[in-house]
């Protein structure tokens, strides 16, 4: 497809976004005006009588603003990490390919979709959608990927372009690992599903495409070939956030030490949000934005100064990182607010046996035979308060727990469980099915469940 045609697509898309943005702003202003006026009328002047200088703040208006800002940060903010992913790793060169000023064969849309990257349907102009449907767009050409980046259509990956339209760098956003699409247009192309775990995204393979992984090699004290071997060992849906803290790439039995990407929905009211309990939503957002995404911000956690537990982190001062300007900290409040506002998706009708699920619910309850609800307390489906357990309590090894600060595992919340079964269950996917999880606890806790009861529990878990 000609560059002129892509320019037409870009122009159409830009006009569409401007119109949509203008309509949204007009509607939003109208709503806010009504809400603010209503608040002032109801609240009246403040105690001092100076209503102009002490107008009450409408919490609903503030909530709408924070959700909007947080969504934009979640979907689009790179926190300045283009300097790392483009500047140091030169990932954009691998994407572009030699034919487009980069290196190697390049990354076509077909290749990108194969490694789990997704395309936002709403970012595609209608004329482009029609062309794709009619087979007029070459999905095996890296130039098409560049064009999609110019439309800001690749979820979680943002391109930087010069005035001539040449790809200069790329950065990544939160949505890369914690969003997917509904495949409503085609496999891998559809409406955004924020908060869903990207369980078919091969993060390691994508990073390994970079012409240089020397920054990781230098950090870990190994050669680049070793780094690429480790990255390619992760597989779809997994990421090893602790690798750059302790340098442990593999488990004692030789498997990858990477863990499954968790969902980022249904987190309101839940304490501790990672497999091994590092901290709250906002702690983990800062941790990931600064240490993992390589954004320019501030992060403080003196636990990382423990050289015996976190040798890589301690040697590199990861317990106290400061950047000026700080592009992360000002975004954390709204980002957290948006993430906490994302509900867990309800199970689809017909996806489970509702009669069996009702029986399973009774078994699941704290006073039921399985007693799952003792720890997975409804409606949070994790403990209110300190939701951590030792490896011995849950009957598994402590390798991953010991890579965290508490030497324990979090009680994972179960709402929306049906969305992230790909790759298995538990932090490392060790249990392939829900039935395998139930079999484990039936043995470990001597529950005495029969076959029907186990299947009823499975149906209940699928219904959450």
N, C-alpha and C positions, 0 to 999 in steps of 0.2 A: 504494500500500500504506500502511496506517495506521501512525502512529508507535507505537501500542501493539504492533502486530505486530513492528515492528523491535526494540522493547524485549524482546519474547519471544525473538527471534533472538539478541540480545545476551546475554540471560541464559543461554540454552542454550549459546552459544559459550563464555561465561565458565566455566560449570560443566564443560564438556567440557575446556577448557584446564586447569582446576584438577585434575580427575581425572587427566588425562594427565600433568600436571606432578608430581602426587603419586606416580603409578606410576613415572614415570621417576626421581624422587628416591629412592624406595624401592629400585628395582633398582640405581641408581647407587651408593647407600650400601652395598648388599650386595656389589657387585663391588669397591668400594674397600676394604671391610673385609677381604675375602679377600686382595686384592692386598697391602695393608699388612701383614697378619698374615704372609703368606708371605715378604715382604721381610725383616721383622724376624727371622723364624725362620732364614732362609738367611744373612742378614748377621751376626746375633748382636750382642752388645754391641760398642761402639766400643773403640778402643785404650785409652782411659782407664778403661773399665769402667763408665762412667756411661751406661747405655742409655736412661734416662729423658730426660736432657737432650741426648743426641746421637743420636736415632733417625735412621736413614738415610732419605733422601727417595726414594720410589719414582718413577722417571722415567715409568712408564706412567700412574700416577695423575696426575702433573703434566701429561702430554701430553693426557689426557682432559679435564682441567680447562681447559687453554688452548684446546683446540679448541672446547669448549662456549662459553667466554667470547668467543673470536674470532668464532664463528658469530653469536652474539647481537649483537656490535658490527657485524659486516658487514651483518646483516639489519635491525637495528632502531635503531642509534645515530645520532642526528642531530648529536651534538657541540654541541648548543645552537644550531643554525643556524635554528631557528624565528624567532629575532629578525630574521633577514635575509629569509628567503623569505616569512614571514608579516608580520613587523613593518614591513619597508621596502618589499618588492615587493608585499605584500598579495595574494599568489597565492591564498590561501584564499578571498578575496572573489570572485575570478574563477571558482573551482571551485564555490562555493555558488550563485552567481547571484542576481539581484535578488529572486527569489521566496523565497530562503532567507537573506535578510539581507546578501547580497553585491552584486555589480554584474554587469551584462550578463546574457546568457542562461544562464550557468552551464556546467558540464562534466558531461555525462551519462556513464554507463558506456560507451555506444556510442561517444561522442566520445573518451573516454579510451583505449579499446581501439584506436581508429582511429589515434591518435598513438603507439601502441606501449606504453602502460602495461599492466601485467599484474596478474592477480588470483590470489592464493594460494588454491587450492582447500581446503587443510587449515584455513584460517581461517573457512570458511563452515560454519555449522551444517547438519546434514543436512536439517532442515526447509526451510532456505533453498535448498539445492541442489535439493530436490524442486520448490519453487515456481518456481525459475528454469527447470527442465526443462519444467514445465507451462505456462510463459509467463505466470505470475502476478506476475512482478516487472517493473516498468517500467524497461527499460534505456535509455530516452530521457529519464529524469527526473534532474536533478542531485541531487535529494534521495536517490536511490539511491546515488549516488557518495559522498555524505556518510555514509550508513549503512555503506557498505563501508569507508570510512576509520575509522569508529568501531569496526569489527571488526578493524582492523589487517590488512586483506586486500589492500590495494593495495601491490604490491611497490615498495619504495624510497621511498614517500611516507607520512609519518606525520602524523596530524591531532592537534591539541590541542583539547579540548572543555571547556566549562564544565559546572557541575552540571546545567544545564538541557539539556545535550546539543547546544549550539550550537557550531559550528565556529569556533574562535578564532584558529587559526594552523595552518601546516603546516611541516614540515621534510623534508629528504631524507636518504637513507642511501646507503651504498656500493652496495647492491643495485639501486638505480635503473638504473645503467648497466651493471652487471656481473652481472646475473641475468636469467633469463627463466623460462618455464614450458613444460611438455611438451604443453600443449593437451589433456590427457587428459579434461577435463570439457567444454570448448568452446574455440574459437579464442580465445587470450589468457587462458584460465582453466585452471589445472592445478597440478601439483606443481612446486615450485621447482627450478630448475637453477642453482645458485650457480656463479659464475665464467664463465658463458657471456656473450659480448658481446651487448648489447641492440641488435642491428643493425636492428630496425624501430622503435626508440624515437626520436621526433623531439624531442630535448631542446630545441633552439632554439625550435620552435613552442610548446612547453609554457611556457617562460620568457616568450615574447612575449605570452602570455595575461595576464600580470600587469598590473594597473591602472597600476602605475608601474614603469618601468625606469630611473628617474632615477639610482640608484646607479651603474649601468653607464655612463650618459650622462656623469655627472660625472667618472667615472674616465677615460673615453676622450676627453673634451672634445668631444663631439658632442651633437646633439639626440636626443630619445627616438625620433623617427621613424626616424632613421638606425640606432639600436640595434636596433629591431624588424626593419628590413630585413636587417641582418646576421644576426640570430638566425634569421630565416625562410629565409635562404640556405643554412643548414647541411644541412638535409635529414635523412632517417632514418639512424640509426646513426652520426651524426657529432657531434663536439664539438670546440671550438677552445680548448684549455687555454692556448695561448700568446697568445691575443688580449689578455688582461688583463696581459700582460707587455710585449708590444711594440706593441700597437695595430694590427697588420696583419690586416685582416679579409679581404683578397682576395689571390690570387696575382697575379703580373705579367700573366698572360693573362686576368685578370678572373674566375676561378673562386673559389669559397669556399675560404678557407684552413683550414677545419675538417678534422680527420682522423678516420678510422674509430675507433670505440670498440674497443679490443683485448680479448681474453678475459683472464680473471684466474685461469685454471686451468693446471695443468701447469707452474708456475713454480719448483718446487723445483730447486735446483742451477744456476739460470740467473742470470747476472750481467746487470744493467741490464734494466729492464722496460718501457721506453717506446720509441716509434718512433725518437726521436732521443737516447736514452740519458741521460736525466737522472740516474738513480740506481737504487738497489735498490727492492724492494717497500716497505720501511718508509719510505724517503725519499719515494717517490711517494705513499704513504698520507698522510703528514704534509702534503705539498704540496697534495694535493687536498682533504683535510679542512679545512685552514685557509684556503688561498687561493681554491679553486674552490667548495667546498661552503659556505664562509663559517662554518665551525665556530669555536668558541672554544678556541684552543690555542696552542702554540708552534711556530714554524717558523723555521729558520735556514739560509740558503744565500747566502753573500756574493757568489756569482756574479751574483745578481740586482741587485747594486749597479752593474753596468756600464750606465751611462746610454746609451751608444751602441748597445748590443745590446738592452737591455731598458728602454727609456725610461719606460714606464708603471710597471713594477715598481720601478725606482730612485726615481722621483718619489714613490712612495707607501710606501716603506720595506718592501717585501715580502721583502727579504732577511733581515729580523730582526723577526719578529712575536711579540709576547708578550701572553698573556691570563691574567688571574687572576680566577677559577680556570681552570686549564688542563684542559679536558675532552677533549683529544685524546691527549696524550703517554702518560697511564696506560693507554690502550687499544691502543697500537701493537704491543706485543709479542705479545699474544694474537691481534690482528687479522692480523699477519703470519704467525703460526703456523698459523692456520686457512687462510689463502689458500695457503700452501705445502703444505697437506695436501690440497688439492682436486686430484684427478688429472684429466688430460685424458680426456675420454670416448672410449671405443673406437668405431671405425666400426661401423655397423650391418651385420649379416649381409645380404648381397645388395645392398649399396649400391655395391659395386665388383667388378670382374672380378679374382678372386684369381690367375688364371694370368697375366694381363697385369701385375698388380701385382708378381708375383715377377720377371718380366722387367724391370720398371721399377726394382725394388730394385737389381738388378745395375748398371743404368745410373746410378742415383743415387749409388752408393758412391763414396768418394773416389778409388778406382782405376778407376771405371767411365767410360764415354765422356762422360757429362754431368758427372761429378765434383761433383755437388751436395753430397755428404757432406763435402767439404773444408771448407765453412763450416757446413753444417747437420749437425753431427757427431752420429750416433746414440749413445745413445738420447735425448740432450737436444735434438737437432736445432737447435742453435745452437752457437757456439764455447764451450768451457770457457775462461773467462778473459775477455779484452777482446773482446766480441762486437760490434765496431763497424767500419764500412767507409765510405770516402769516397763521395760521389755518383759520382765518376768510375769507381770500382771496379765499381759495380753498374750504371752506364750510364744514370743518370737525372739530372734537375736537382737542384740543391742548395737550393731554396727552403726546404723544411721542415727540412732538416738545419741550415741557418744560423739557424733560430729556436731551436735547442737549444744547449747549452753546448759540445758537441764538434764541431759542424759535420760530423756524420756520421750514418749510419743504423745502427740495430741489426739484427743478423741475427735475424729473427723465428723463434722456435721453431715447429715445424710440427705437433706433436701436436694432434689434435683439429681440424685444419684444416677438416675437412668441416662443422664447426658454424658457422663464421663466414665463409662465402663470400658471403652476401647483402651487396650493396653493393660487391663487387669486392675486389681484393687490392692489397697494398702499403698504405702509410700513408694514402693518399688514395683508394684504390679505382680507380686509373688503369687497372688491368688487370681486365677484366670476368670473365675465366675463368682457370682454371689453365692451360689451353692457351695463352692469351695470355702468361702469365708465362714459360712454357717457350719460346715463340717469341721472346720478348725476349732471353732468355739464349742461345738458339741463335744468334741474330744477333750479339749483343754479344760473345760469347766464341768464335764460330766453331766450334761444337760438331759441326756436320755431322750432326745427327740427322735421320732420315727420319720419315715420317708415323707409321708404326707405333711407332717408338721414342718419339716425343712422346706418343702416346696411352698407351703403357705407363707412362710417367712420371706422367701424369695419374692413372691408376688406382692407382699406388703412393701418390701424395700423398693420394688419397681414402681410402686404407686406414689412414693413420696415426692 
